Amino acid sequence: MEPTAYPVNDFGPAMRGMVIGAVGILHVFLAQFAIGGGFVMTYFQWLAGRGVPDARRFLDSFFTYLVLISFVTGAMTGVAMWLTTIQVGPRTIGLMVDEFHWIWATEWCCFTVEIVAGYMFLRFGARLPDRVRLRLLAIYSLASFGSLFWVNGILSWQLTPGAWVGSGDVWAGFFNPSFWPSLLYRTAVASTLGALAAIAIINAMDLDRARKHALIARAARLLVPMAAMPLLGLWFVAVIPADSRAWLTGGSVAMSMFLALAAGASLLLGAYAVVGIWWRRMFVSGATAALLLALAFGATAAGEFVREGARKPYTIRQVLFSNAIAPGEVARLRRDGSVTGDPYPLRDAGRYPTEQLALGARVVRLQCLACHTMKGANALVHLGGGWSIEQLRLNIAKLQQTKAFMPPFAGPASEVEAVAQLIRWEASGAPRQWPVSDDPAVLAQIAGWLDAAGTSATPPQVRKP
């Protein structure tokens, strides 16, 4: 069966990965805050039942912020995630839903229980006794953690599908090698975000300094899981594939930099939280709490970039490349052409003076625009516009050897030449006339380079027997 040809959206100078990354980072941050917020509320309701002063007053104030930020904004970004994923990576999200539809359904049930419990607390919480309030908040916390549990298995499966690749067993894919370190790490992050938000909200309450300090000291206890984050991070790095680990530890400058940013921000947060707030019981002002939350957001953003980047050149490891082409399809597309079955016309077809350039634009749309633009973010013109035509041809034909975190070029020599000519034409200012390049000797040389590169994502010289 031929794979479905999905329509694609053009986001202009913003590449597709940037769009979904921006939405995803915000949603992950808010979702983890919602989970940590559940921990905070359940804990403070338990304290209120034990007669701790101001615990119930803080809880009511905190829940107001949780509703506005998590329930409203979090739900909106969740919908935005589905809208962007079906536009940016429809084949990837389709496979995720097809393989894990019952797990998605279970996660949505958890989310429904979370929302119902939360709004019941909002509507009736003030008139309920402490014991009932505690039960309701415990249900909310367990449901929100349940959402994390089920989604984590699917997201970690993208990087480490494990035995699922050979067996197709859904549980082998769900409880994959990176499931537990990823789940525990995200749980620690959620607890941290909930505690930092609690400290910020305590500072906004109309209480004297001593009463605020007492509440802050109790909220700081939820920062203790940060102490395990370095070990959990090392565990995660140890179980991911060797080439992914190589990207993070020097193989890719960008990913190594973001890994260092995430680790450094987390280390600073952990040192201040555990030593300063929890152990030394220092008072934390509202400005400091806001700064710590901003630092936590930066660490979350860098960590999500690392998680996404570690999958390269796949969106689902060993199953789909980042351009949504399956490894087993590359050889056929090399023979038949990658856009032969593409039914969608170019939106701006009239601007290309030759059919060859139009062909190059269609190939770029299919194979390149998931991670590049023509003249915007991570632009092909900026990356290759200064190369000679021979360099362009060679580097495109041997793509996975030129940049090992890129998939192999999935098309014949004529498509390589079309892309090379397109980049040269765009770099030259898109003139109205451009010569067609169809020299048989040139195409034969490109075909030789394609054959030498092979159709595997792993360069032949390091391919395992």
N, C-alpha and C positions, 0 to 999 in steps of 0.2 A: 504494500500500500504506500502510495506517495505521501510524504509529510504535508500537512496543511500549510498553504501559503497564507500567512496572516498579514493583514494590512499593518502598516507602521505609521507612527506619528512623527512629524518633524518638529523638534523643539527649538529650532533655530540655533543660536550660538551655544545653547546648553545641551550637552550630550545627554543621551537617555540615562546613562548610569548616574550622572550628576543629579538629575531630576528625582529618580527613585531613591538615591542616597540621601538627599535633603529631607524628603518626606519620611524615609525610614528612620533616620537618626532621631528626628523629633518624636516620631511615634514610639520608638523603643524607649527613649528617655521618659516620656509620659507614662507608658505602660509599666515600666519598672518602678516609677514613682507611685503608681496606683497600688502595686503589690506591696512595696515598702510602707505605703500609707496604711494599708490594712494591718500590717504588723504593728505599726505605731498605735493605731486606734484600739486594737485588741489589748495591747499591753497597758495603755493608759486607762481603758475601761476596767481592767483588772485592778489597777492601782486605785481607781475611784471606788470600787467595791470594798477595798481594804481601808478606805477612809483617808487616802493621801490628799492633802489640801490642793485645790485648784486643778486636780487631774480631770474632773468632769468638765470644768469650764474650758480648759484647753482643748479637750476632745471635741466639744461642740464647735469651737472656733476652727480647729483643724479640719473638721469634716466639711465645713463650708468651702474652704479652699480646695479640698479634694474633689468635691462635686464640680466646681467651676473648671478646674484644671484637668482633672483626669476624666471624669464622666463626659464632659462636654467636648473639650479640646481633644482628649484622647480618642473619643469615639469618632470625631471628625477626621483625625489623621488616620485612624484605622480604615475608614471608608476610602480615604485618599490613597492609602497603600494598595488596596485592591484595584482602584481605578488606574493607578500608574503601572502596577505590575502587569495588568492585562494589556496595556498599551506598549510597555517597554519589553516585556518578556513573556508573551502569551503562551509560547510552547513550554517554557519552563514552569509557569504557574499551572498550566493545564496538566502537566505530568504530576506535579505535586498534589493537585486535587484528585486526580485519577488514582494515584497510588495510596493516598492517605485520606480518602473521603470520610471514612468513619471516624478517624482521629480528628479531622477538622470539625465534624459534627459534634464530637464530644467536647472539643474546645469551645465551640459556640454555645453548648449547653452550660459549660462552666461560666462563660461570659454572661449569659442570661441570668444565671443564679447570682452572680456578682452584682449586676445592675439592679435586680429586684431587691436583693438584700440591702444594697446601698440606699435605694430610694425608700424602702420601708423604714430604714433608720432615720432618713431625712424627714419623713412624714410623721412617724410615730415615736421616734427615739426619745423626745423630751418627756413624754408621759409614761415611758416604760421603766420598770424597776431595773436596778443594776444587773441582776442576774440574767434577765431577758436581753438586755442590751449587749451583755458580753456574748451570749450565744449568737445573737444576730451578727455581731461584728466578727465572731469566729467563723461563721458561715461565709461572710464576705471575704475574709482573708484566705480561707481554704479554697474558695472558688477562684479568686484572683491568682493564687499560686497554681491552681489546676490549669488555668489558661497558659501560664508560663511553662508548666511541665509538658503539655501537649504540643505547644508551638515550638518549644526548644528542640524536641525530637526531630521535627520536620526540618528546621533550619540547620541543625547540626548534620543531618543526613545529606544535605547538599555538599558539604565538604568531605565528610567521611561516611559514605554509604555502606562501607563494610561488606559483609557477606550478602547483602541484598543484591549487589551487582550480579552475582552468580546464581542466587537462589530465587530472587524476587519476593522473598518472605518479608511481609510488611513489618513484623516485629524485629527482624534482623536489621532492617533499615532504620527503624525508630530508635532502638537501643543500640546505636552505633558507637564506634570507639570514642567519639568526642562528646557523647550525650551527657555523662555525669560531670566531667569537669566544666562543661559549658553551663549546665543547670546550676551547679553549686556556685559558680562564679557570678552568674546573673542574680542568684538569690542574695549573695553578699552585696552586690551593687544595689539591689532593690532596698535592702535594709538600710544601707548607707544613705541613699537618696531620701528615704522616709525620715530618717533621723535628722538629716541636714535641713529638710523642709520644716520639720517640727521645731528645730531651733530657731529658724527664721521667723516662724509664726509666733512662737513664744515671745520673741522680742517685740512683736506688734501688739501684744496684749497689754491692757491697762493694769499692770501690776508693778509693784515696787521691785527694785533690783534683787533683793534677797529671795523673793518668791519666784522671780524669773530664773534665778540661778538654780534654785532647787528643782524646777521643772527641767531645765537644760541638763542637769546632772543625770536625771533619770532618762531623758531622751538619748543621751550619749551612750547609754548601755547598748543601744541598737547599732552602734558603730563598731562594736567589737569584732563582728565577722570580717571586717576589713583586714584583720591580721592574717587571715587565711588566703587572701587574694593572691599574693605572690606565688604561693605553692600551687594554687589552683591554675594560675596562668602558666606556670611551668609544666604542669600536668597536661594542659590543653596543647601546648606547643609540642610536647613529647609524643602525643598520639596522632597528630595530623600527618599527612604524607610527607615524605622526606623533601620533595621539591617545594612543597608549600612552606615547610620549615626553612628551607634555604632562601625563599623570597624574603621572609621576615628577618633573617639574620645576616643580611648583607647582599642577597641576590637582587633585590630591588631597593633602590635608595629611598623611594617614596614610602614603601611599606615599612622599611626599617625605621625611617624617621617617625612615622605615625605610631609604630609599636613603642618606640622610645618615648614619644609624647604621652601615650596612654599609660605606660608604666611609670613615667616620671610624675604625671599628675596624680595617679593613684597613690604613689609613694608619699607625695607631699600631703595629700588628704589623709592618708592613714597615719602618718607621723603626727600631724596636728590633732587629728581626732582622738587617737588612742592615748598619746602622751599628754597632749594639752588639755583636751576636754574631759576625757574619761578618767585618766589617772591623776593629773594635777588639778582637775576640777576648775579650770580657768573659766571665767565668764566670757561668753561669746556675744558680741554685739550684733545687731541686725545687719550692719554693713559687712562684717566678717562672714556671717552666715550666708549672705547673698553671694559674696566672693567665692566661698567654698562650693556653693551650688553651681556657680558658673564654671569653676574648675572641674567639678564632677561632670557637667555637660560636655566640656572639652574632652575629658577622658572617655566618656561614652562615645562621642563622635569619632575619636581616633580609634577606639576599640572596634567600632562597627566597620570602619574603613579597612582595618586589618582583617577582620573576619571575612569581608567581601573579597578583598584582594587576595587572600590566601587560597581562594578557589581557582584562581587563574591557572590555565586558560579555559576553565569550565564554569558554567553556572550550576550544573550538577555533575560532580566529579565522575569521569569515565563514561558519562551518559550523554551530556549535551555540552558543547563548547559555548563560550560566551556569546557567540553570534547565533545560538540556537540551532546549529548544525550538529548532528550526531556524528561521532567518529566513524561509524560504519558507512556513512553517506559520502564521505569525502572522495573516495575513489570513483564512485559513480558520477559525482558532480565534476570531477576532473575530466571525465570522459564526455558527459552530456552537456555540461555548462550549468553554472549555479543558478542562473536566472531564466533558464529556458522555460520553466513552468510558472514563472512569476506573472500573475494576471493583472497586476496593478501598474497603471501608467505613472510616469514621472509627473509630479505636479507642475514642474517648470520645464517641460521637455523642449519648448521652443527656444530656450536660451543656448542649447548646445548646437554648434554649427555642423557636427557630423554624427552619424549613427554610432561611430566608435566611442565618442565622448558620452553619448547617451547610454551606451552599454556600460561604460565605466561607472556612470552615476548609479545605475541600477545595481551593479555589483557592490559598490560602496554602500549603498543603502542596505543591502542584505548582510554583507560580511563585516562591515566596519563601524556602522553608526551606533552600535551598542556601546562602544567605548571611545569613539572619536566623533568629531565634526569635520566639516571641510575647512571652515575658517574661524570657528569659535573655540570652545574648550577642547584641549588635547587635539588640535587641528592637524589634519593630514598635510595641509599646505605648509604649516609651520615645522612639522617634523621632517617632511621629505622634499619640500619645495626647493631647497638649496642643493639637493643631490643632482648628479648627472643622470641622464636617462638610463645609462647602463647600471648605475647604482640602484635606481628605483626598481628596475626590472629584477635584478638579482635579489634585493632585499624582500620584495613582495613574494617572489617565487619561493624563497627559503625563509618564509615568515617565522616559523617556529624555531628556526636556528638563529635568525637575526635577533628576535626577542623571544626567549623561551617561555614567557608567560602569555604568548599569543597563540591562537589556534593555527593550524596549517591552512594555507590558501586553498579554498575548495572550488577550483575552476580550472579550465584549460589555459593554455598559453595565450590565446586571444584575449581572455579576460584580464590576465596579468598586464598585457600591453595596453588594454583599454584603461585600466586603473592608472597605470604609469602616465599615459598621455593626459588623462583627466587632471592629475595632480600638477603636471607641468603646465597645462592650459590654465588652470585656476591660479597658479603661481605667477603666470605671465599677465594676469589681469583679465582673463576670459575674453580674448579678442574674437571678433566676428568670423574670422577665417583661421582654420587650423588644418594642417596636412594630415591625411590618414596614413597611419603606419601599419603596413601589412607585409613587410619584407619576410619571405619564407625562411630566410636564414636566421633572422632575429627570432621568429616564433619557434624555430627548431632549437635554438640555444635556450630559450626560456623553458621549453618543454623538457630539455635535459636537466635544467636546474630543478624543476618540479619533481622529476623522477628521482633525482639525487636526494632531495629533501624528504621524499616519502609522504605518506598520508597520516603518520602518527604524530601525536603532540610531543613525544619524546624524541629529541635528536638521535639519529642512528648511532652516533659514537658513544652515547651513554645508555642505549637501550638495553634492558636486562634480557638475558636469554630466557 
